[in-house]
Amino acid sequence: MRTLIWFRRDLRIKDNPALTEACRRSSDGVIALYLICSKQWKLHGDSPRKIHFWLRGLRELSQSLSEKNIPLLIKNCDSYSDVPSTILKITEKHKVSGVYFNKEYEINEKIRDSKVIQTLTQNQIECQDFTDRVIVEPGKLLTANHSPYSVFTPFKNSWLKTVEASWSPPLKAPRAQSKISLTPDPIPETCSHYQFENVREDLWPAGEEEAQKRLKRFVKNKALRYQSDRDIPSVPGTSLLSPYLAAGFISPRQAVASLLKNEAKIFKERDTGPATWLNEIIWREFYTHVLELVPRVSKNRPFQLKTENLKWSTSIKDLERWQRGKTGYPIVDAAQRQLLQTGWMHNRLRMISAMFLTKHLLIDWREGEKHFMSHLIDGDLAANNGGWQWSASTGTDAAPYFRIFNPSSQSSRFDPQAKFILRFCPELEGLPLKQIHQPELISTAELRKRNYPERIVDHKEARERAIQAFKDLK
């Protein structure tokens, strides 16, 4: 039996259940496939940095597979509607009897995969999918009323109990397979519908090996201090693994397993660095469960339906100033410039920036979600959507509508020496710290001299406007 492993966002050979099964079932060799769906990716708003990151990771994956005698085929397939027929033709050409892949949970991907399964099954080709992007399959954790969790903490408690009771270690890389006289396809360096500029390969080396190195460094050097360091953007206190998790260069099970080596009681711990980092992994799982069980969040709709009637501002000028990092609030501007320059934003800053757009400027969270996705190297629909809806008070476990971050207090609390701000807003160099954290104290003349904008809005007035907008819903 010849089998095929269809790679998507699982670009690794270790702890890959679909690859493991394809190798286990094969008696006549394994073929790997990756489909470049650039038109569809563009419609979904995936960023050039992310696509470039994926392509770079494919080079390492192809080499790793070749060492296992598994050739990687690369095919262009712009639209998801063309995927079933494309895969069927490949199976017919190479006499494949079984196709295996890991599940995706976004609505368009689910429709695509359902049609692939139907097409292959109708043609007597075995087809099977596997849980990979999450440790606990969506639908297995439900409330007492058999409904999806809408609050994180009870979900987390259920997740911890379930994972501790059923834990199994990550899968090893498969053994070498029977050789096939098939040459791997070259990995393209360009991609239609995309232009690759300012991709910063130095910041984000791609691939499974780099992901494993980062994980080991984090657990060894940073995990114990994670609880105290994770909110300080000037300190390299986070794992920087989000792009690698989003691309599947590493699995969430591998991440948890790395903690278990040093923290045998990780499922019972609270208020420690490793336990706090585990929380972040569970947040990713929570938002993926929501994506699967509440499909409307994949369709540009809020989790809390009552918020569909919010009266958002339509100011293009305000939106553009926020996008370019020109709001006159240094912590917000530095965050936005970090995103534009590096393709990544510190998590604390994502909350500050998102709440500023949705509460201070009262601009629709979907505009911010789209902007982030168009630039993030770690863009993930579930995590990005969940974070934006939390900040906008429209989603699950949403921050109460009256909780509105004060940029000045956030700035002085999490970047007290303005080290991060000055890295991305160097025009403010030399100002007293108090003025950097409270830009209303800077004179108009000084702002003009430094070519830094005046505040786009007054915090107190913006807060009152946002609270009134939510009260009007009632």
Buried (B, 14 or more C-beta within 10 A) or exposed (E): EBBBBBBBBBBBBBBBBBBBBBBEBBEEBBBBBBBBBBBBBBBBBBBBBBBBBBBBBBBBBBEBBBEBBBBBBBBBBBEBEBBBEBBBEBBEEBEBBBBBBBBBBBBBBBEBBEBBBEBBEEEEBBBBBBBBBBBBBBEEBBEEEEEBBBEBEBBBEBBBEBBEEEEEEBBEBBEEBEEBEBEBBEBEEEBEBBEEEEBBEEBBBBBBBBBBEBBEEBBEEBBBEBBEBBBBBBBEBBBBBBBBBBBBBBBBBBBBBBBBEEBEEBBEBEEBBBBBBBBBBBBBBBBBBBBBBBBEBBEEBBBBEEBEEBEBBEBEEBBEBBBEBBBBBBBBBBBBBBBBBBBBBBBBBBBBBBBBBBBBBBBBBBBBBBBBBBBBBBBBBBBBBBBBBBBBBBBBBBBEBEEBBBBBEBBBBBBEEBEBBBBBBEBBEEBEBEBBBBBEEBEEEEBEEBEBBEBBBEBEEBBEBBBEBBEEEE
